[in-house]
Amino acid sequence: MSELWHNAQILAGIVTRRVLTGPHSVQVSLVDACNYRCIMCWEHSSQLEGWGADEIARDYHESKKNKSTVMDIDIFKSLATSLGNMGTSQLSLAGIGEPLLHKQAVEAIAFARAAGLKVWLTTNGSRLNPELLKELIATGLEDLNVSINAGAADEYGLVHSNQEDSMFGQIIENLVWLKEYKRKKGLDMPRLALSNVVSRLNSHRALEMMETGVTVGADNVTYRPMDVFSQSRPFALKEEDYSKLHQAFKPAGELAARHGIQTNIDSFDQLVNLRFSESIPAPCFVGWVNPFVLANGDVTFCCLSREVIGNLGESSFESIWFAPSRRVLNEAALRIHRTQEPVPKSHCIGCRQSLQNQKVYRFLWPIWGRANIPERVDAEAPCQTRGARRS
């Protein structure tokens, strides 16, 4: 099945409110545990006493039947096979833990690639070294995303509270090795992305974050405002931080353009505004596009949901995907902008997917009635700091 035809079926399913084919992509948490304690993490932050920053996360971990934090490789292979057969194009290994802690991570990626899936791997980079990078390259991995969250070593340990500043240099050294190895071998993949969650601890290094991208030969460098929960509020961005960011974004954007680096600088303010949103601006289409699978095999509505719709140890992915109970959630998500009622056990208000949902809604408005949403966000408008919340 071609990706174009598969996407057309997904769109037809949205329009007709039916599930006609498999999802576009699936996000999988190979490992729910993590070796990092990042101050902004909703699952493993050093600021938390337990697992999860809010009641939804804590209730899930306390009540789930299978407490495993590492995915069984046979369950993963069954999932990848199903997705390949359903026309799904991408598998994203970006869960609530560090995927490279899985002893069979390379085997999992190789199997997914053989099943016809593009693979996106998100890692904190701590396990990378030349030997592992060669193994990852050999699998055909398309995209490697490193959550670096720093522009220099002296704030690396502040953001990743159980790590030494020296880890920053180690990660950069390995990524420079990757750049040179790809150059020598004439390789385009894996494409490298650096992601930066921006807080009060590192926002003064926005330009250096882009300079780091140039150093390691990154194809993409992104910035994301920190999600805020009660324990992490001391690290939240304030007005003066936003002002400094905007000043740094101009030279950072120019540097990105000179080196052919993609970046989300132009949409950063939209992400900020979502943080302070008190409403849901558009229907949610994620129920056709991108479910989330935790390490114990639980399939949830999306990555910001702990509404479990089935478990891969008990049912096939196909049966879970086409189950009537999940389609009921899809219906609720399509009305979410009118009801303003989040999907159960989900963080819908302020969700980053809202940006994509608004684009799709504008495309579909001749069928459903014009969306009452702004065409763009004024990049010069000051960012409000009322009641920061998670996306």
C-alpha positions in Angstrom: 0.0 0.0 0.0 1.5 3.4 -1.0 1.8 6.0 1.7 -0.2 8.5 -0.5 -3.1 6.0 -0.8 -2.9 5.2 2.9 -3.1 8.9 3.9 -6.1 9.3 1.5 -7.9 6.5 3.3 -7.1 8.1 6.7 -8.6 11.4 5.4 -11.6 9.6 4.0 -12.1 7.9 7.4 -12.0 11.3 9.2 -14.6 12.8 6.8 -16.9 9.8 7.0 -16.2 9.3 10.8 -15.1 5.7 10.2 -11.8 3.9 10.7 -10.9 2.6 7.3 -7.2 1.7 7.7 -4.3 1.7 10.1 -2.8 4.8 11.8 -0.3 7.0 10.0 2.3 6.4 12.8 2.5 4.8 16.2 4.5 6.1 19.2 6.0 3.2 21.2 7.6 3.4 24.7 10.1 0.5 24.4 11.1 1.3 28.0 9.0 3.3 30.5 12.0 3.6 32.9 14.7 6.2 32.5 18.3 6.8 33.6 17.7 10.6 33.6 15.9 12.9 36.0 15.2 15.9 33.9 13.6 18.7 35.9 10.8 19.2 33.3 9.8 15.5 32.9 6.2 14.6 33.9 7.2 11.0 34.6 10.7 11.0 36.1 11.5 14.6 37.2 13.8 15.0 40.2 11.1 17.3 41.6 8.6 14.4 41.9 8.2 12.1 44.8 6.5 9.4 42.8 6.0 8.3 39.2 4.0 11.0 37.4 3.3 14.7 38.1 -0.5 14.5 38.2 -3.3 12.2 39.2 -3.8 10.8 35.7 -0.2 9.6 35.5 -0.1 8.3 39.1 -3.4 6.5 38.8 -2.3 4.8 35.7 0.9 3.4 37.1 -0.7 2.4 40.3 -3.6 0.5 38.7 -2.2 -1.1 35.6 -2.3 -4.8 35.6 1.0 -5.5 34.0 3.7 -3.4 35.8 6.5 -4.2 33.3 8.6 -1.2 32.3 10.4 -3.0 29.4 8.5 -4.1 26.3 8.7 -7.8 25.5 10.5 -8.1 22.1 7.9 -10.6 20.8 5.1 -8.1 21.6 7.0 -5.5 19.7 7.6 -7.7 16.7 3.9 -8.6 16.6 3.0 -4.9 16.7 5.5 -4.0 14.0 4.2 -6.8 11.7 0.6 -5.7 12.2 1.5 -2.0 11.4 3.4 -3.0 8.3 0.4 -5.0 7.1 -2.0 -2.1 7.9 -0.1 0.4 5.8 1.3 2.4 8.8 4.3 4.3 7.6 6.2 5.3 10.7 7.1 3.9 14.1 8.3 6.5 16.7 10.4 5.1 19.6 9.7 8.1 21.8 7.9 7.1 25.0 8.1 8.0 28.7 11.5 6.4 29.2 14.9 6.0 27.5 14.5 3.5 24.6 18.2 2.6 24.4 18.0 1.1 27.8 16.2 -1.8 26.1 18.8 -4.6 25.6 17.2 -5.5 22.2 16.6 -1.9 20.9 18.8 -2.4 17.8 17.0 -5.7 17.1 13.6 -4.0 17.5 14.6 -1.2 15.1 15.9 -3.6 12.5 12.8 -5.7 12.7 10.5 -2.6 12.2 12.6 -1.5 9.2 12.2 -5.0 7.7 8.5 -4.8 8.2 8.5 -1.7 6.0 8.3 1.0 8.7 10.2 4.2 8.9 11.7 4.5 12.4 12.2 7.7 14.4 14.3 7.2 17.6 14.2 9.8 20.4 17.0 9.4 23.0 18.7 11.4 25.6 22.0 10.4 23.9 23.7 9.0 27.0 24.0 5.5 25.6 25.4 6.6 22.2 28.9 5.7 21.1 30.5 4.9 17.8 29.9 1.2 18.1 26.1 1.6 18.8 25.8 4.3 16.2 27.2 1.9 13.6 24.7 -0.7 14.6 21.9 1.9 14.4 23.0 2.9 10.9 23.1 -0.7 9.8 19.4 -1.1 10.7 18.4 1.6 8.2 17.3 4.0 11.0 15.9 7.1 9.2 15.7 9.7 12.1 17.7 10.1 15.3 16.3 12.8 17.7 18.5 13.7 20.6 16.9 15.6 23.5 19.9 17.8 24.3 18.1 20.6 26.2 21.3 22.7 26.6 23.5 25.0 24.6 26.6 24.5 26.7 27.9 22.1 29.4 27.4 24.5 32.4 23.6 24.1 32.4 23.4 20.5 31.3 23.6 19.2 34.8 21.1 21.7 36.0 18.4 20.5 33.6 19.3 16.8 33.8 19.7 16.8 37.5 21.4 13.4 38.0 23.9 14.0 35.2 27.3 15.7 35.3 28.0 18.6 33.0 30.6 16.6 31.3 27.9 14.4 29.7 27.1 17.3 27.3 30.6 17.1 25.8 30.4 13.3 25.6 27.1 13.4 23.6 28.4 16.2 21.3 31.6 14.2 20.7 29.6 11.2 19.6 27.3 13.2 17.4 30.3 14.8 15.7 31.6 11.3 15.1 28.3 10.4 13.5 28.5 13.5 11.2 32.0 12.6 10.1 31.2 8.9 9.6 28.2 9.7 7.4 30.4 12.1 5.4 33.1 9.5 4.8 30.5 6.8 3.9 28.4 9.1 1.8 25.3 8.5 4.0 22.2 10.7 4.3 20.7 8.7 7.2 20.0 8.8 10.0 18.9 12.4 9.8 19.8 14.1 13.0 17.5 16.3 15.1 18.3 18.1 18.3 15.3 19.0 20.5 15.5 21.6 23.3 12.9 22.0 26.1 13.4 25.6 27.1 13.2 26.7 30.7 14.6 29.4 32.9 17.7 27.3 33.3 18.7 27.2 29.7 16.7 29.8 27.7 19.7 32.2 27.7 21.4 29.7 25.4 19.0 29.6 22.5 21.6 30.8 20.0 24.2 28.3 21.4 21.6 25.5 20.9 21.6 26.3 17.2 25.4 26.6 17.1 25.5 23.1 18.6 23.3 22.0 15.8 25.7 23.4 13.3 28.6 21.6 15.1 27.1 18.2 15.0 25.6 18.6 11.5 22.0 18.5 12.6 19.2 18.5 10.0 16.7 20.0 12.5 16.9 22.0 15.7 13.7 22.6 17.7 12.7 24.6 20.7 9.8 23.8 23.0 8.6 25.8 26.0 8.7 23.8 29.2 5.5 22.1 30.3 4.7 23.3 33.8 3.4 21.3 36.7 3.3 22.4 40.3 6.7 21.1 41.4 8.5 22.5 38.3 7.0 26.0 38.4 10.2 27.6 39.7 11.8 26.7 36.4 9.0 28.1 34.2 9.8 30.8 31.6 8.9 34.4 32.6 8.4 37.5 30.6 12.1 38.5 30.6 13.0 35.0 29.4 10.6 35.2 26.5 12.1 38.6 25.6 15.6 37.2 25.5 14.4 34.2 23.5 12.9 36.4 20.8 16.1 38.4 20.6 18.2 35.2 20.2 15.8 33.6 17.7 16.6 36.1 15.0 20.3 35.2 14.7 19.5 31.6 15.5 17.1 31.5 12.6 19.6 33.1 10.3 22.3 30.6 11.3 19.8 27.8 10.6 19.0 29.1 7.2 22.7 29.4 6.3 23.4 25.8 7.2 20.2 24.3 5.8 18.8 23.4 9.3 15.1 23.1 9.7 13.7 24.7 12.8 10.4 25.6 14.5 11.3 29.1 15.6 8.5 30.6 13.5 5.9 28.5 15.4 7.4 28.8 18.9 4.9 31.5 20.0 2.0 29.3 18.9 3.4 26.6 21.2 3.7 29.2 24.0 0.1 30.4 23.5 -1.1 26.8 23.7 0.5 26.5 27.2 -1.9 29.1 28.4 -5.0 28.1 26.5 -8.1 27.5 28.5 -10.1 26.0 25.6 -9.8 23.4 22.8 -9.8 25.2 19.4 -10.5 22.4 16.9 -11.6 18.8 16.6 -9.0 16.2 17.5 -8.0 13.8 14.7 -5.3 11.9 16.5 -7.6 8.9 16.8 -7.0 8.2 13.1 -3.4 9.1 13.1 -1.1 8.4 16.1 -1.9 6.1 19.1 0.5 5.4 21.9 1.8 2.1 23.2 3.4 1.7 26.6 6.1 -0.8 27.5 3.6 -3.2 29.2 1.6 -3.4 25.9 -1.2 -1.0 26.9 -2.5 0.9 23.9 -3.7 4.4 24.8 -5.7 6.9 22.8 -2.6 9.2 22.3 0.7 10.1 23.9 -1.0 12.5 26.3 -3.6 10.0 27.3 -3.7 7.2 29.8 -7.1 6.0 28.6 -6.3 2.4 27.9 -8.1 0.9 24.9 -6.5 -2.6 24.9 -3.3 -4.5 25.7 -1.1 -6.2 23.1 -0.6 -9.1 25.4 -4.3 -9.9 25.3 -5.4 -8.7 21.8 -3.9 -8.0 18.4 -3.3 -4.4 17.5 -5.8 -4.7 14.6 -8.6 -5.7 17.0 -7.8 -2.9 19.4 -7.5 -0.3 16.6 -10.9 -1.2 15.0 -12.7 -1.8 18.4 -16.0 0.0 18.8 -14.9 1.4 22.1 -12.0 3.2 20.5 -14.2 4.6 17.8 -16.5 6.0 20.5 -13.5 8.0 21.7 -12.9 9.2 18.1 -16.4 10.5 18.0 -15.9 12.4 21.3 -12.6 13.8 20.0 -14.3 15.1 16.8 -16.8 17.1 19.0 -14.2 18.2 21.5 -14.0 21.8 20.3 -17.8 22.1 20.8 -18.1 20.2 24.1 -14.8 21.4 25.6 -14.7 18.0 27.3 -11.3 16.3 27.1 -11.0 12.7 26.2 -11.1 10.7 29.4 -7.8 10.5 31.3 -6.2 12.8 28.7 -4.4 16.2 28.6 -6.3 17.8 25.7 -6.2 21.5 26.7 -2.9 22.9 25.5 -2.0 19.9 23.5 0.7 20.5 20.8 -1.4 18.4 18.4 -3.8 21.3 18.4 -1.6 23.1 15.9 -1.9 20.3 13.4 -5.6 19.8 14.2 -6.3 23.4 13.3 -4.6 23.0 9.9 -6.7 19.9 9.1 -9.9 21.6 10.3 -9.3 24.5 8.0 -8.9 22.1 5.2 -12.1 20.3 6.0 -14.2 23.4 6.9 -16.2 23.4 3.6 -17.6 20.0 4.7 -18.0 20.7 8.4 -18.5 24.4 8.6 -15.8 27.0 8.8 -13.5 26.7 11.8 -13.7 29.7 14.2 -10.0 29.8 14.8 -7.3 32.4 13.9 -5.4 32.1 10.7 -2.1 32.7 12.6 -0.7 33.8 15.9 1.0 37.3 16.0 4.6 36.5 16.7 5.2 40.0 18.2 2.4 39.6 20.7 3.7 39.3 24.3 3.4 35.8 25.8 1.1 35.7 28.7 2.2 34.0 31.9 -1.2 33.3 33.6 -1.7 29.9 35.0 0.9 27.9 33.0 -0.2 24.4 32.2 1.0 21.2 30.5 0.4 20.4 26.8 
